[in-house]
């Protein structure tokens, strides 16, 4: 999956998704949290190998609510330079940014880009920065799976990211990612934690402005 050129020194990609909250707890949580909305995943890569990634999630029920997850990394040196999260929900805002010192760490939102650029054919263990902590995870290729879309089922490559136990701890949750067979483009992905699932379904073209 190649990024779209926008300048001589940079390439950029913007992927648009609709998301829904599901699962047993997710269904009950809709009384307090938005149940659906939109997401934009942006990747920008320059000639120096610096990758800027950000996932922006917004709610259709509240125009001012948003959640941001992003990072800047040096792909040539395999170094995560900085990572950040921020949100605005019901008038409350919070943000934080860190500069992890370890090599070989991938921030969670950039994991989708990393897998699509180099899809593993066997299990691969890496370390990710997830909400302020570093966790080992295992990327498991599950073969070709029938993905349900508005135009009917399509065959896609399915991968699952599972937490690995380390020092008695384990990442609480997992991610499923479907890639296009034609060009490894990220089609859908699901983030699961406990009994809550957030499903991001790919669509084409933006509907609303990103905060």
C-alpha positions as CSV (number, residue, x, y, z in Angstrom):
1,X,0.0,0.0,0.0
2,X,1.8,3.1,-1.2
3,X,1.2,6.6,0.3
4,X,-0.1,9.3,-2.0
5,X,2.6,11.8,-3.1
6,X,1.8,15.4,-2.1
7,X,5.2,17.0,-2.5
8,X,8.7,16.2,-3.5
9,X,9.8,15.7,0.1
10,X,6.7,14.2,1.6
11,X,3.9,11.6,1.1
12,X,0.6,11.6,2.9
13,X,-2.4,9.3,3.3
14,X,-5.8,10.0,4.9
15,X,-8.2,7.1,5.5
16,X,-11.8,7.8,6.6
17,X,-13.9,5.4,8.7
18,X,-17.3,5.2,10.4
19,X,-17.1,3.7,13.8
20,X,-19.7,2.0,16.1
21,X,-19.6,0.9,19.7
22,X,-20.7,-2.7,20.3
23,X,-20.4,-5.5,22.7
24,X,-22.4,-6.2,25.9
25,X,-20.8,-3.4,28.0
26,X,-20.6,-1.2,24.9
27,X,-24.3,-1.4,24.4
28,X,-25.0,-0.4,28.0
29,X,-22.3,2.4,27.8
30,X,-24.3,4.1,25.1
31,X,-26.3,5.7,27.8
32,X,-23.2,7.6,28.8
33,X,-20.9,7.5,25.8
34,X,-21.5,8.2,22.0
35,X,-22.3,5.0,20.1
36,X,-21.1,6.0,16.7
37,X,-19.1,8.6,14.8
38,X,-16.3,9.1,12.4
39,X,-12.5,8.5,12.4
40,X,-9.7,9.7,10.2
41,X,-6.3,8.0,10.2
42,X,-3.5,10.1,8.7
43,X,0.0,9.0,7.9
44,X,2.7,11.4,6.6
45,X,6.2,10.1,5.6
46,X,9.1,12.4,4.6
47,X,12.4,11.6,2.8
48,X,14.2,11.4,6.1
49,X,12.1,8.4,7.1
50,X,10.1,10.4,9.7
51,X,6.6,9.0,10.0
52,X,3.8,11.2,11.5
53,X,0.6,9.3,12.4
54,X,-2.6,10.4,14.0
55,X,-6.0,8.8,14.5
56,X,-8.8,11.4,15.2
57,X,-12.1,10.0,16.4
58,X,-15.2,12.2,16.6
59,X,-18.8,11.7,17.7
60,X,-21.9,12.4,15.5
61,X,-23.9,13.1,18.6
62,X,-21.7,15.9,20.0
63,X,-19.8,18.1,17.5
64,X,-17.2,19.3,20.1
65,X,-16.2,15.8,21.4
66,X,-13.0,14.2,19.9
67,X,-10.2,11.8,20.8
68,X,-6.7,12.0,19.3
69,X,-3.9,9.4,19.3
70,X,-0.7,10.1,17.5
71,X,3.0,9.8,17.2
72,X,6.2,10.8,15.3
73,X,8.8,8.1,14.7
74,X,12.1,7.7,12.9
75,X,11.5,4.6,10.8
76,X,15.1,4.3,9.7
77,X,16.5,4.3,13.2
78,X,13.5,2.3,14.5
79,X,12.9,4.9,17.2
80,X,9.7,6.4,18.6
81,X,10.4,10.1,18.9
82,X,7.2,11.2,20.7
83,X,3.6,10.1,21.3
84,X,0.5,11.9,22.4
85,X,-3.1,11.6,23.3
86,X,-5.8,14.2,23.9
87,X,-9.5,14.4,24.1
88,X,-12.4,16.7,24.6
89,X,-15.6,15.1,26.1
90,X,-18.6,16.9,27.5
91,X,-16.6,20.1,28.1
92,X,-13.7,18.4,29.7
93,X,-10.3,18.4,28.0
94,X,-7.1,16.6,28.7
95,X,-3.9,15.9,26.8
96,X,-0.5,14.3,27.4
97,X,2.7,13.8,25.4
98,X,5.7,11.6,26.1
99,X,9.1,11.0,24.5
100,X,9.9,7.3,25.0
101,X,13.6,6.6,25.2
102,X,13.6,3.0,24.0
103,X,14.3,1.7,20.5
104,X,12.0,-0.7,18.7
105,X,8.8,0.7,20.1
106,X,5.8,1.4,17.9
107,X,2.9,3.7,18.9
108,X,-0.5,2.0,18.7
109,X,-2.1,4.3,16.1
110,X,0.9,3.8,13.7
111,X,0.7,0.0,14.1
112,X,-1.9,-0.2,11.3
113,X,0.4,1.5,8.9
114,X,3.3,-0.7,9.9
115,X,1.4,-3.9,9.3
116,X,0.0,-2.7,6.0
117,X,3.5,-1.7,4.8
118,X,5.0,-5.0,5.8
119,X,2.3,-7.7,6.5
120,X,3.8,-10.6,8.4
121,X,3.4,-14.1,7.1
122,X,4.2,-15.7,10.5
123,X,3.7,-14.5,14.1
124,X,5.7,-11.4,14.9
125,X,6.3,-10.0,18.4
126,X,6.9,-6.3,18.8
127,X,6.5,-3.6,21.5
128,X,3.9,-0.9,21.4
129,X,3.3,2.3,23.3
130,X,-0.3,2.2,24.4
131,X,-1.8,5.0,26.5
132,X,1.5,5.8,28.3
133,X,2.8,2.3,28.8
134,X,5.0,-0.1,26.7
135,X,3.6,-3.6,26.1
136,X,4.8,-6.6,24.1
137,X,2.2,-7.7,21.6
138,X,2.0,-10.6,19.0
139,X,0.9,-9.9,15.5
140,X,-0.9,-13.1,14.2
141,X,-1.7,-13.5,10.5
142,X,-5.1,-15.4,10.3
143,X,-5.2,-15.8,6.5
144,X,-7.9,-14.7,4.1
145,X,-11.3,-13.8,5.7
146,X,-14.6,-12.7,4.2
147,X,-15.2,-9.1,5.3
148,X,-18.8,-7.8,5.2
149,X,-19.1,-4.4,3.4
150,X,-22.0,-2.3,2.0
151,X,-21.3,-3.8,-1.4
152,X,-21.3,-7.3,-0.2
153,X,-18.6,-9.6,1.3
154,X,-15.0,-9.2,0.0
155,X,-11.9,-11.3,0.7
156,X,-9.3,-9.6,2.9
157,X,-6.2,-10.5,4.8
158,X,-7.0,-10.7,8.5
159,X,-4.5,-10.0,11.3
160,X,-4.9,-10.0,15.1
161,X,-2.8,-8.1,17.6
162,X,-2.7,-9.8,21.0
163,X,-1.1,-8.8,24.2
164,X,1.9,-10.9,25.5
165,X,2.3,-11.4,29.2
166,X,5.3,-9.6,30.6
167,X,6.3,-9.1,34.2
168,X,2.9,-10.4,35.2
169,X,1.0,-7.9,33.1
170,X,-0.7,-8.2,29.7
171,X,-2.2,-5.6,27.4
172,X,-6.0,-5.6,28.1
173,X,-7.5,-6.1,24.7
174,X,-6.8,-6.9,21.1
175,X,-7.0,-5.4,17.7
176,X,-8.2,-7.1,14.5
177,X,-7.2,-5.6,11.1
178,X,-8.5,-6.4,7.6
179,X,-6.2,-5.5,4.6
180,X,-7.2,-5.4,1.0
181,X,-5.9,-8.3,-1.0
182,X,-5.1,-6.0,-3.9
183,X,-2.8,-3.4,-2.2
184,X,-2.8,-4.1,1.6
185,X,-4.9,-1.0,2.2
186,X,-6.5,-1.0,5.7
187,X,-10.2,-1.7,5.2
188,X,-11.6,-2.3,8.7
189,X,-10.2,-2.6,12.2
190,X,-11.7,-3.5,15.6
191,X,-10.4,-2.5,19.0
192,X,-11.6,-4.8,21.8
193,X,-11.3,-4.3,25.5
194,X,-13.1,-6.5,28.0
195,X,-16.7,-6.7,26.7
196,X,-16.5,-3.5,24.6
197,X,-15.7,-3.3,20.9
198,X,-15.1,-0.3,18.7
199,X,-15.4,-1.2,15.0
200,X,-14.0,1.1,12.3
201,X,-15.4,0.5,8.9
202,X,-13.7,2.1,5.9
203,X,-15.4,4.6,3.7
204,X,-14.3,7.0,0.9
205,X,-14.4,10.7,1.2
206,X,-14.8,12.9,4.3
207,X,-18.2,14.0,5.7
208,X,-17.3,16.5,8.4
209,X,-14.4,18.6,9.3
210,X,-11.8,17.2,11.6
211,X,-11.1,19.2,14.9
